[in-house]
Amino acid sequence: MNQNPLQSQGPSGVLLIDKAPDMTSHDVVAIARRSLGTKKIGHCGTLDPMATGLLMLVIGRATKIQDLLMSEDKEYVGTLTLGAVTSTQDRQGEVLEEHPVREFSEAEIQAAFDAFTGEFEQLPPMVSAIKKDGVPLYKLARKGQEVERNTRPVRVTSYRVDRIALPEIDFTVNCSKGFYVRTYAHDIGAKLGCGGHLSALRRTRSGKFTLDRAVSVADLKNAPREDLFKAMVSLAEISLMRGA
């Protein structure tokens, strides 16, 4: 009997997941390891528990191109809620400041977003995975510590204001690797003079990968293993997509 090469060599490729809310990226990896029967799985770009959307899992030999895939631009849709500054720059943090929100005009809101377009410097939030003396900042933040951070160059290639229903503003942003959407929301709120925080976030694209072929977390848990193998984007297809 001929052995299935997937079983003999193990699967290799990229599995696109539509991450559900209230779970970490590591939670998704743990589920995938059980469902696919392999430990050699990583993910490209952490999504916070609050966030949903595209999480790319690199499996088997695809782990070798993890850094390459993580370096590509991303697209997010999010909601900025004005009037409240939080400790984490999103809705899960403690409210530090509250300010009244006046009836901003569309032009004023557009100008605030325009100020964060193109290349600029962004200060990483304390609730990030950047390390200080080997310790992730978010672990220091949990202890109530705040340390000095250096700004980082980031880029917004395009944005769109999708809905204005103050104090909420829905937006779409296309940005570079290492961009913090929570900080983007925080900074736009500061620019408008009333503060703000990120209240919803969904990643819709990473490089040339979109949600079109993404598998839900429920299917990742319950679908037959062979179906999950078939859903993977092969290394050959990735090379063609990238023009290699």
N, C-alpha and C positions, 0 to 999 in steps of 0.2 A: 504493500500500500504506500503510495506517495504521500509524504508529509506536507501539510500546508506550509508554504514558506513563511507566512505570517507567524505561524506557531513556532517554527524552528529558529527564525531570526528575531522574532519579536517585531511589533509594529514600528514604523518610522513615518513621520509626517507631522502635520499641524492639524490639531482638532480645534475648531472654532466653537466657543461656548458663549451662550447668552447668559451671563451671570445674573442670578436672582439677588434681590436685596437681602440685607441682614446676614450675609455670610462673607468670609474673607476669601481672597484669592487662593490661599493655602488650603482652605476647606474644599475648594473645587478640585485642586490637585489631588488631595487625599481621596476624593470620590473617584476621580479618573484612574488612579492607581489600582483601586479595587475593581473597578468595572473593566479595565483593559488588561488587568493581570500583569502589569509591569511597573517597576519602580522608577524607571528612567523617564521622568516627566518633569518639565519645568514650565513656567509661565512667562509671558512677555508683557511686562508692565502691570504693576499691582493696581487693582481696583479696590477702593475703600469699601467696607461693609455696606455703607449707604448707597453706593453707586451700583448701577446695573449696566448690562451691555457686553460688548465684545471683549472676551478674554481669550487670548491665544495660548493654547497648550502645545509645547514642543515635545515630541515623543520620540524616543529612540535616537537614531542618528540625527534627527532634526535639532537636538539639543546643541549641536555644534554651531548652528546658525542663530541661536537665541539672541546674541548681542546684535547681530545684523538686523534681525527683525524688530528688535526693540528700538533701534535707532531711527525708525521711520516716523513721519508725521502722523498725527492722530486727529480725529474729529470727535467732538463731544457736543451733546445738547444738554443744556442745564437751565436751572432757574435761580436767579439772583433775587433774594428777598431783602429789600431796603429797610433801614430803620433800626437794625439790631446787629451789633458786633459781637461775635462769639469767640470763645477761647480756642476753638479749633478751626475757625473760619467757615464752619458749616453748621447745619441745624442740629448736629449731635453734641455740640459744645455748650458750655455754660455762657449765658448772656452776660457780657461785660459792660455794654453800653446800649442805651436805647435813645433814639432821637425821632422827632416827628418827621414825617415824609410829606413834603409839599407836592403839589401837582406839577411835576417836572414836564416840560414840553418834550416832544419827540426829538427835537433838535438838540436839547440839552443832554438827553440820554445818549444820542448818537455821538455827541462830542466827547462824552466820558469814555465810551467804548473806543472811539478813534484814538484817544490818548494812549491806548495799549494795543496798538497795531504796528506791524513791522517788527524790527528788532529792538529789544529793550532789556533792562535788568530786572530780575524778579528775586525777592527775598524768600527763600524756602521757608515754609511754616515749621513750627516746632513739631507738629504732628506729621513728620515725614520720616522716611527710612534712611535719610542721610545720616552718616555716622560721625560722632564727635568722640575722639579717643577710643574708637572701636565700639561705641555704644550708640544704637539708633536714637535719633532725636525724640521719637515718639515715646520711648521708654523713659527718657529724662522728663518729658512733658507730663507723663503720668504721675511722676513724683513731685510735680509742681515746680520743676526747675526750668529755667529759660537760659539758653546760652547764646553767645554771639554767633551769628551766621554770616557768611559772605553771600553777596548777591550773585546770581548766575545769569548768563546771557540766554534769553529765550526768544522765540519768534512766533508771532501770530500772522499767518499768511492771509487769512480772511475771517470775517465774522458776519453774523446776521442777527438782528434783533427780530425775533419771531412773534412776540406778543408783549404788550405793555398793559398790565392790569395792576397798577400800583397798590401795594408795595412790591408786587412781583414783576419781574422782567424775564421772559424766556429768551434764550439766545442759542446760537450754534457757533462754535469756534473751531477753526482748523489751526493746529499749533505744532510746535516742535517737540521733540523728545525732552523730558525733564520739565515740562510745563505743569504748573499747579493751577488747576481750574479754581480751586477754593481760594487761592491767593488772588487770582484774576477777579473773582467776584468781590472779595474783600477790598481790593484796591479801587475798583470802579465805584463801590459804595463810598469809599473815602473821598474819591474825586468829586462825587456829587454832594459831599458835605454832610451826609446823614448816616454814613456807615451802611454795611450790608454783609450778608453771608450767603454761601451756597446752600440752597435748600433742596436741590435735586440734581442728579447727574447721571448721564447715560453715555457710554462710549459707543459710537456708531461706526467708526472706521479706524484701522491701523494699517498704514501703508496702503496696499491694494486690497486688503481684506476687509470685508463688510459683514454685516449681520445676516446677509442673504443665505449663507450656508451654515449658520450657527445652529448648534444643538442646544436644547434647553437643559437645565440642570436636572429636571425630572427625567428626561430621556437619557441623560448621562448615567443616572442611577439605575434605570429600569430597562433600557433597550438591550436587545441581544448584542453580545460582544462583536459579532460579525458585522452588524449594522453600524456600529461605532467605527470599526475599521474602514468600512466603505465611505463613511462620512468624512474621513480624514483627507486633507489636501496633501498629495504626495510630494516628495522632494523634487521629482521631475517637473511637476506642475508649478511648483514654487519657482524653479529656475526659469521656466517659460514666462511666468508672470513678471519676474524681475528683469527679464530681457537678458538673462545670463546665457 
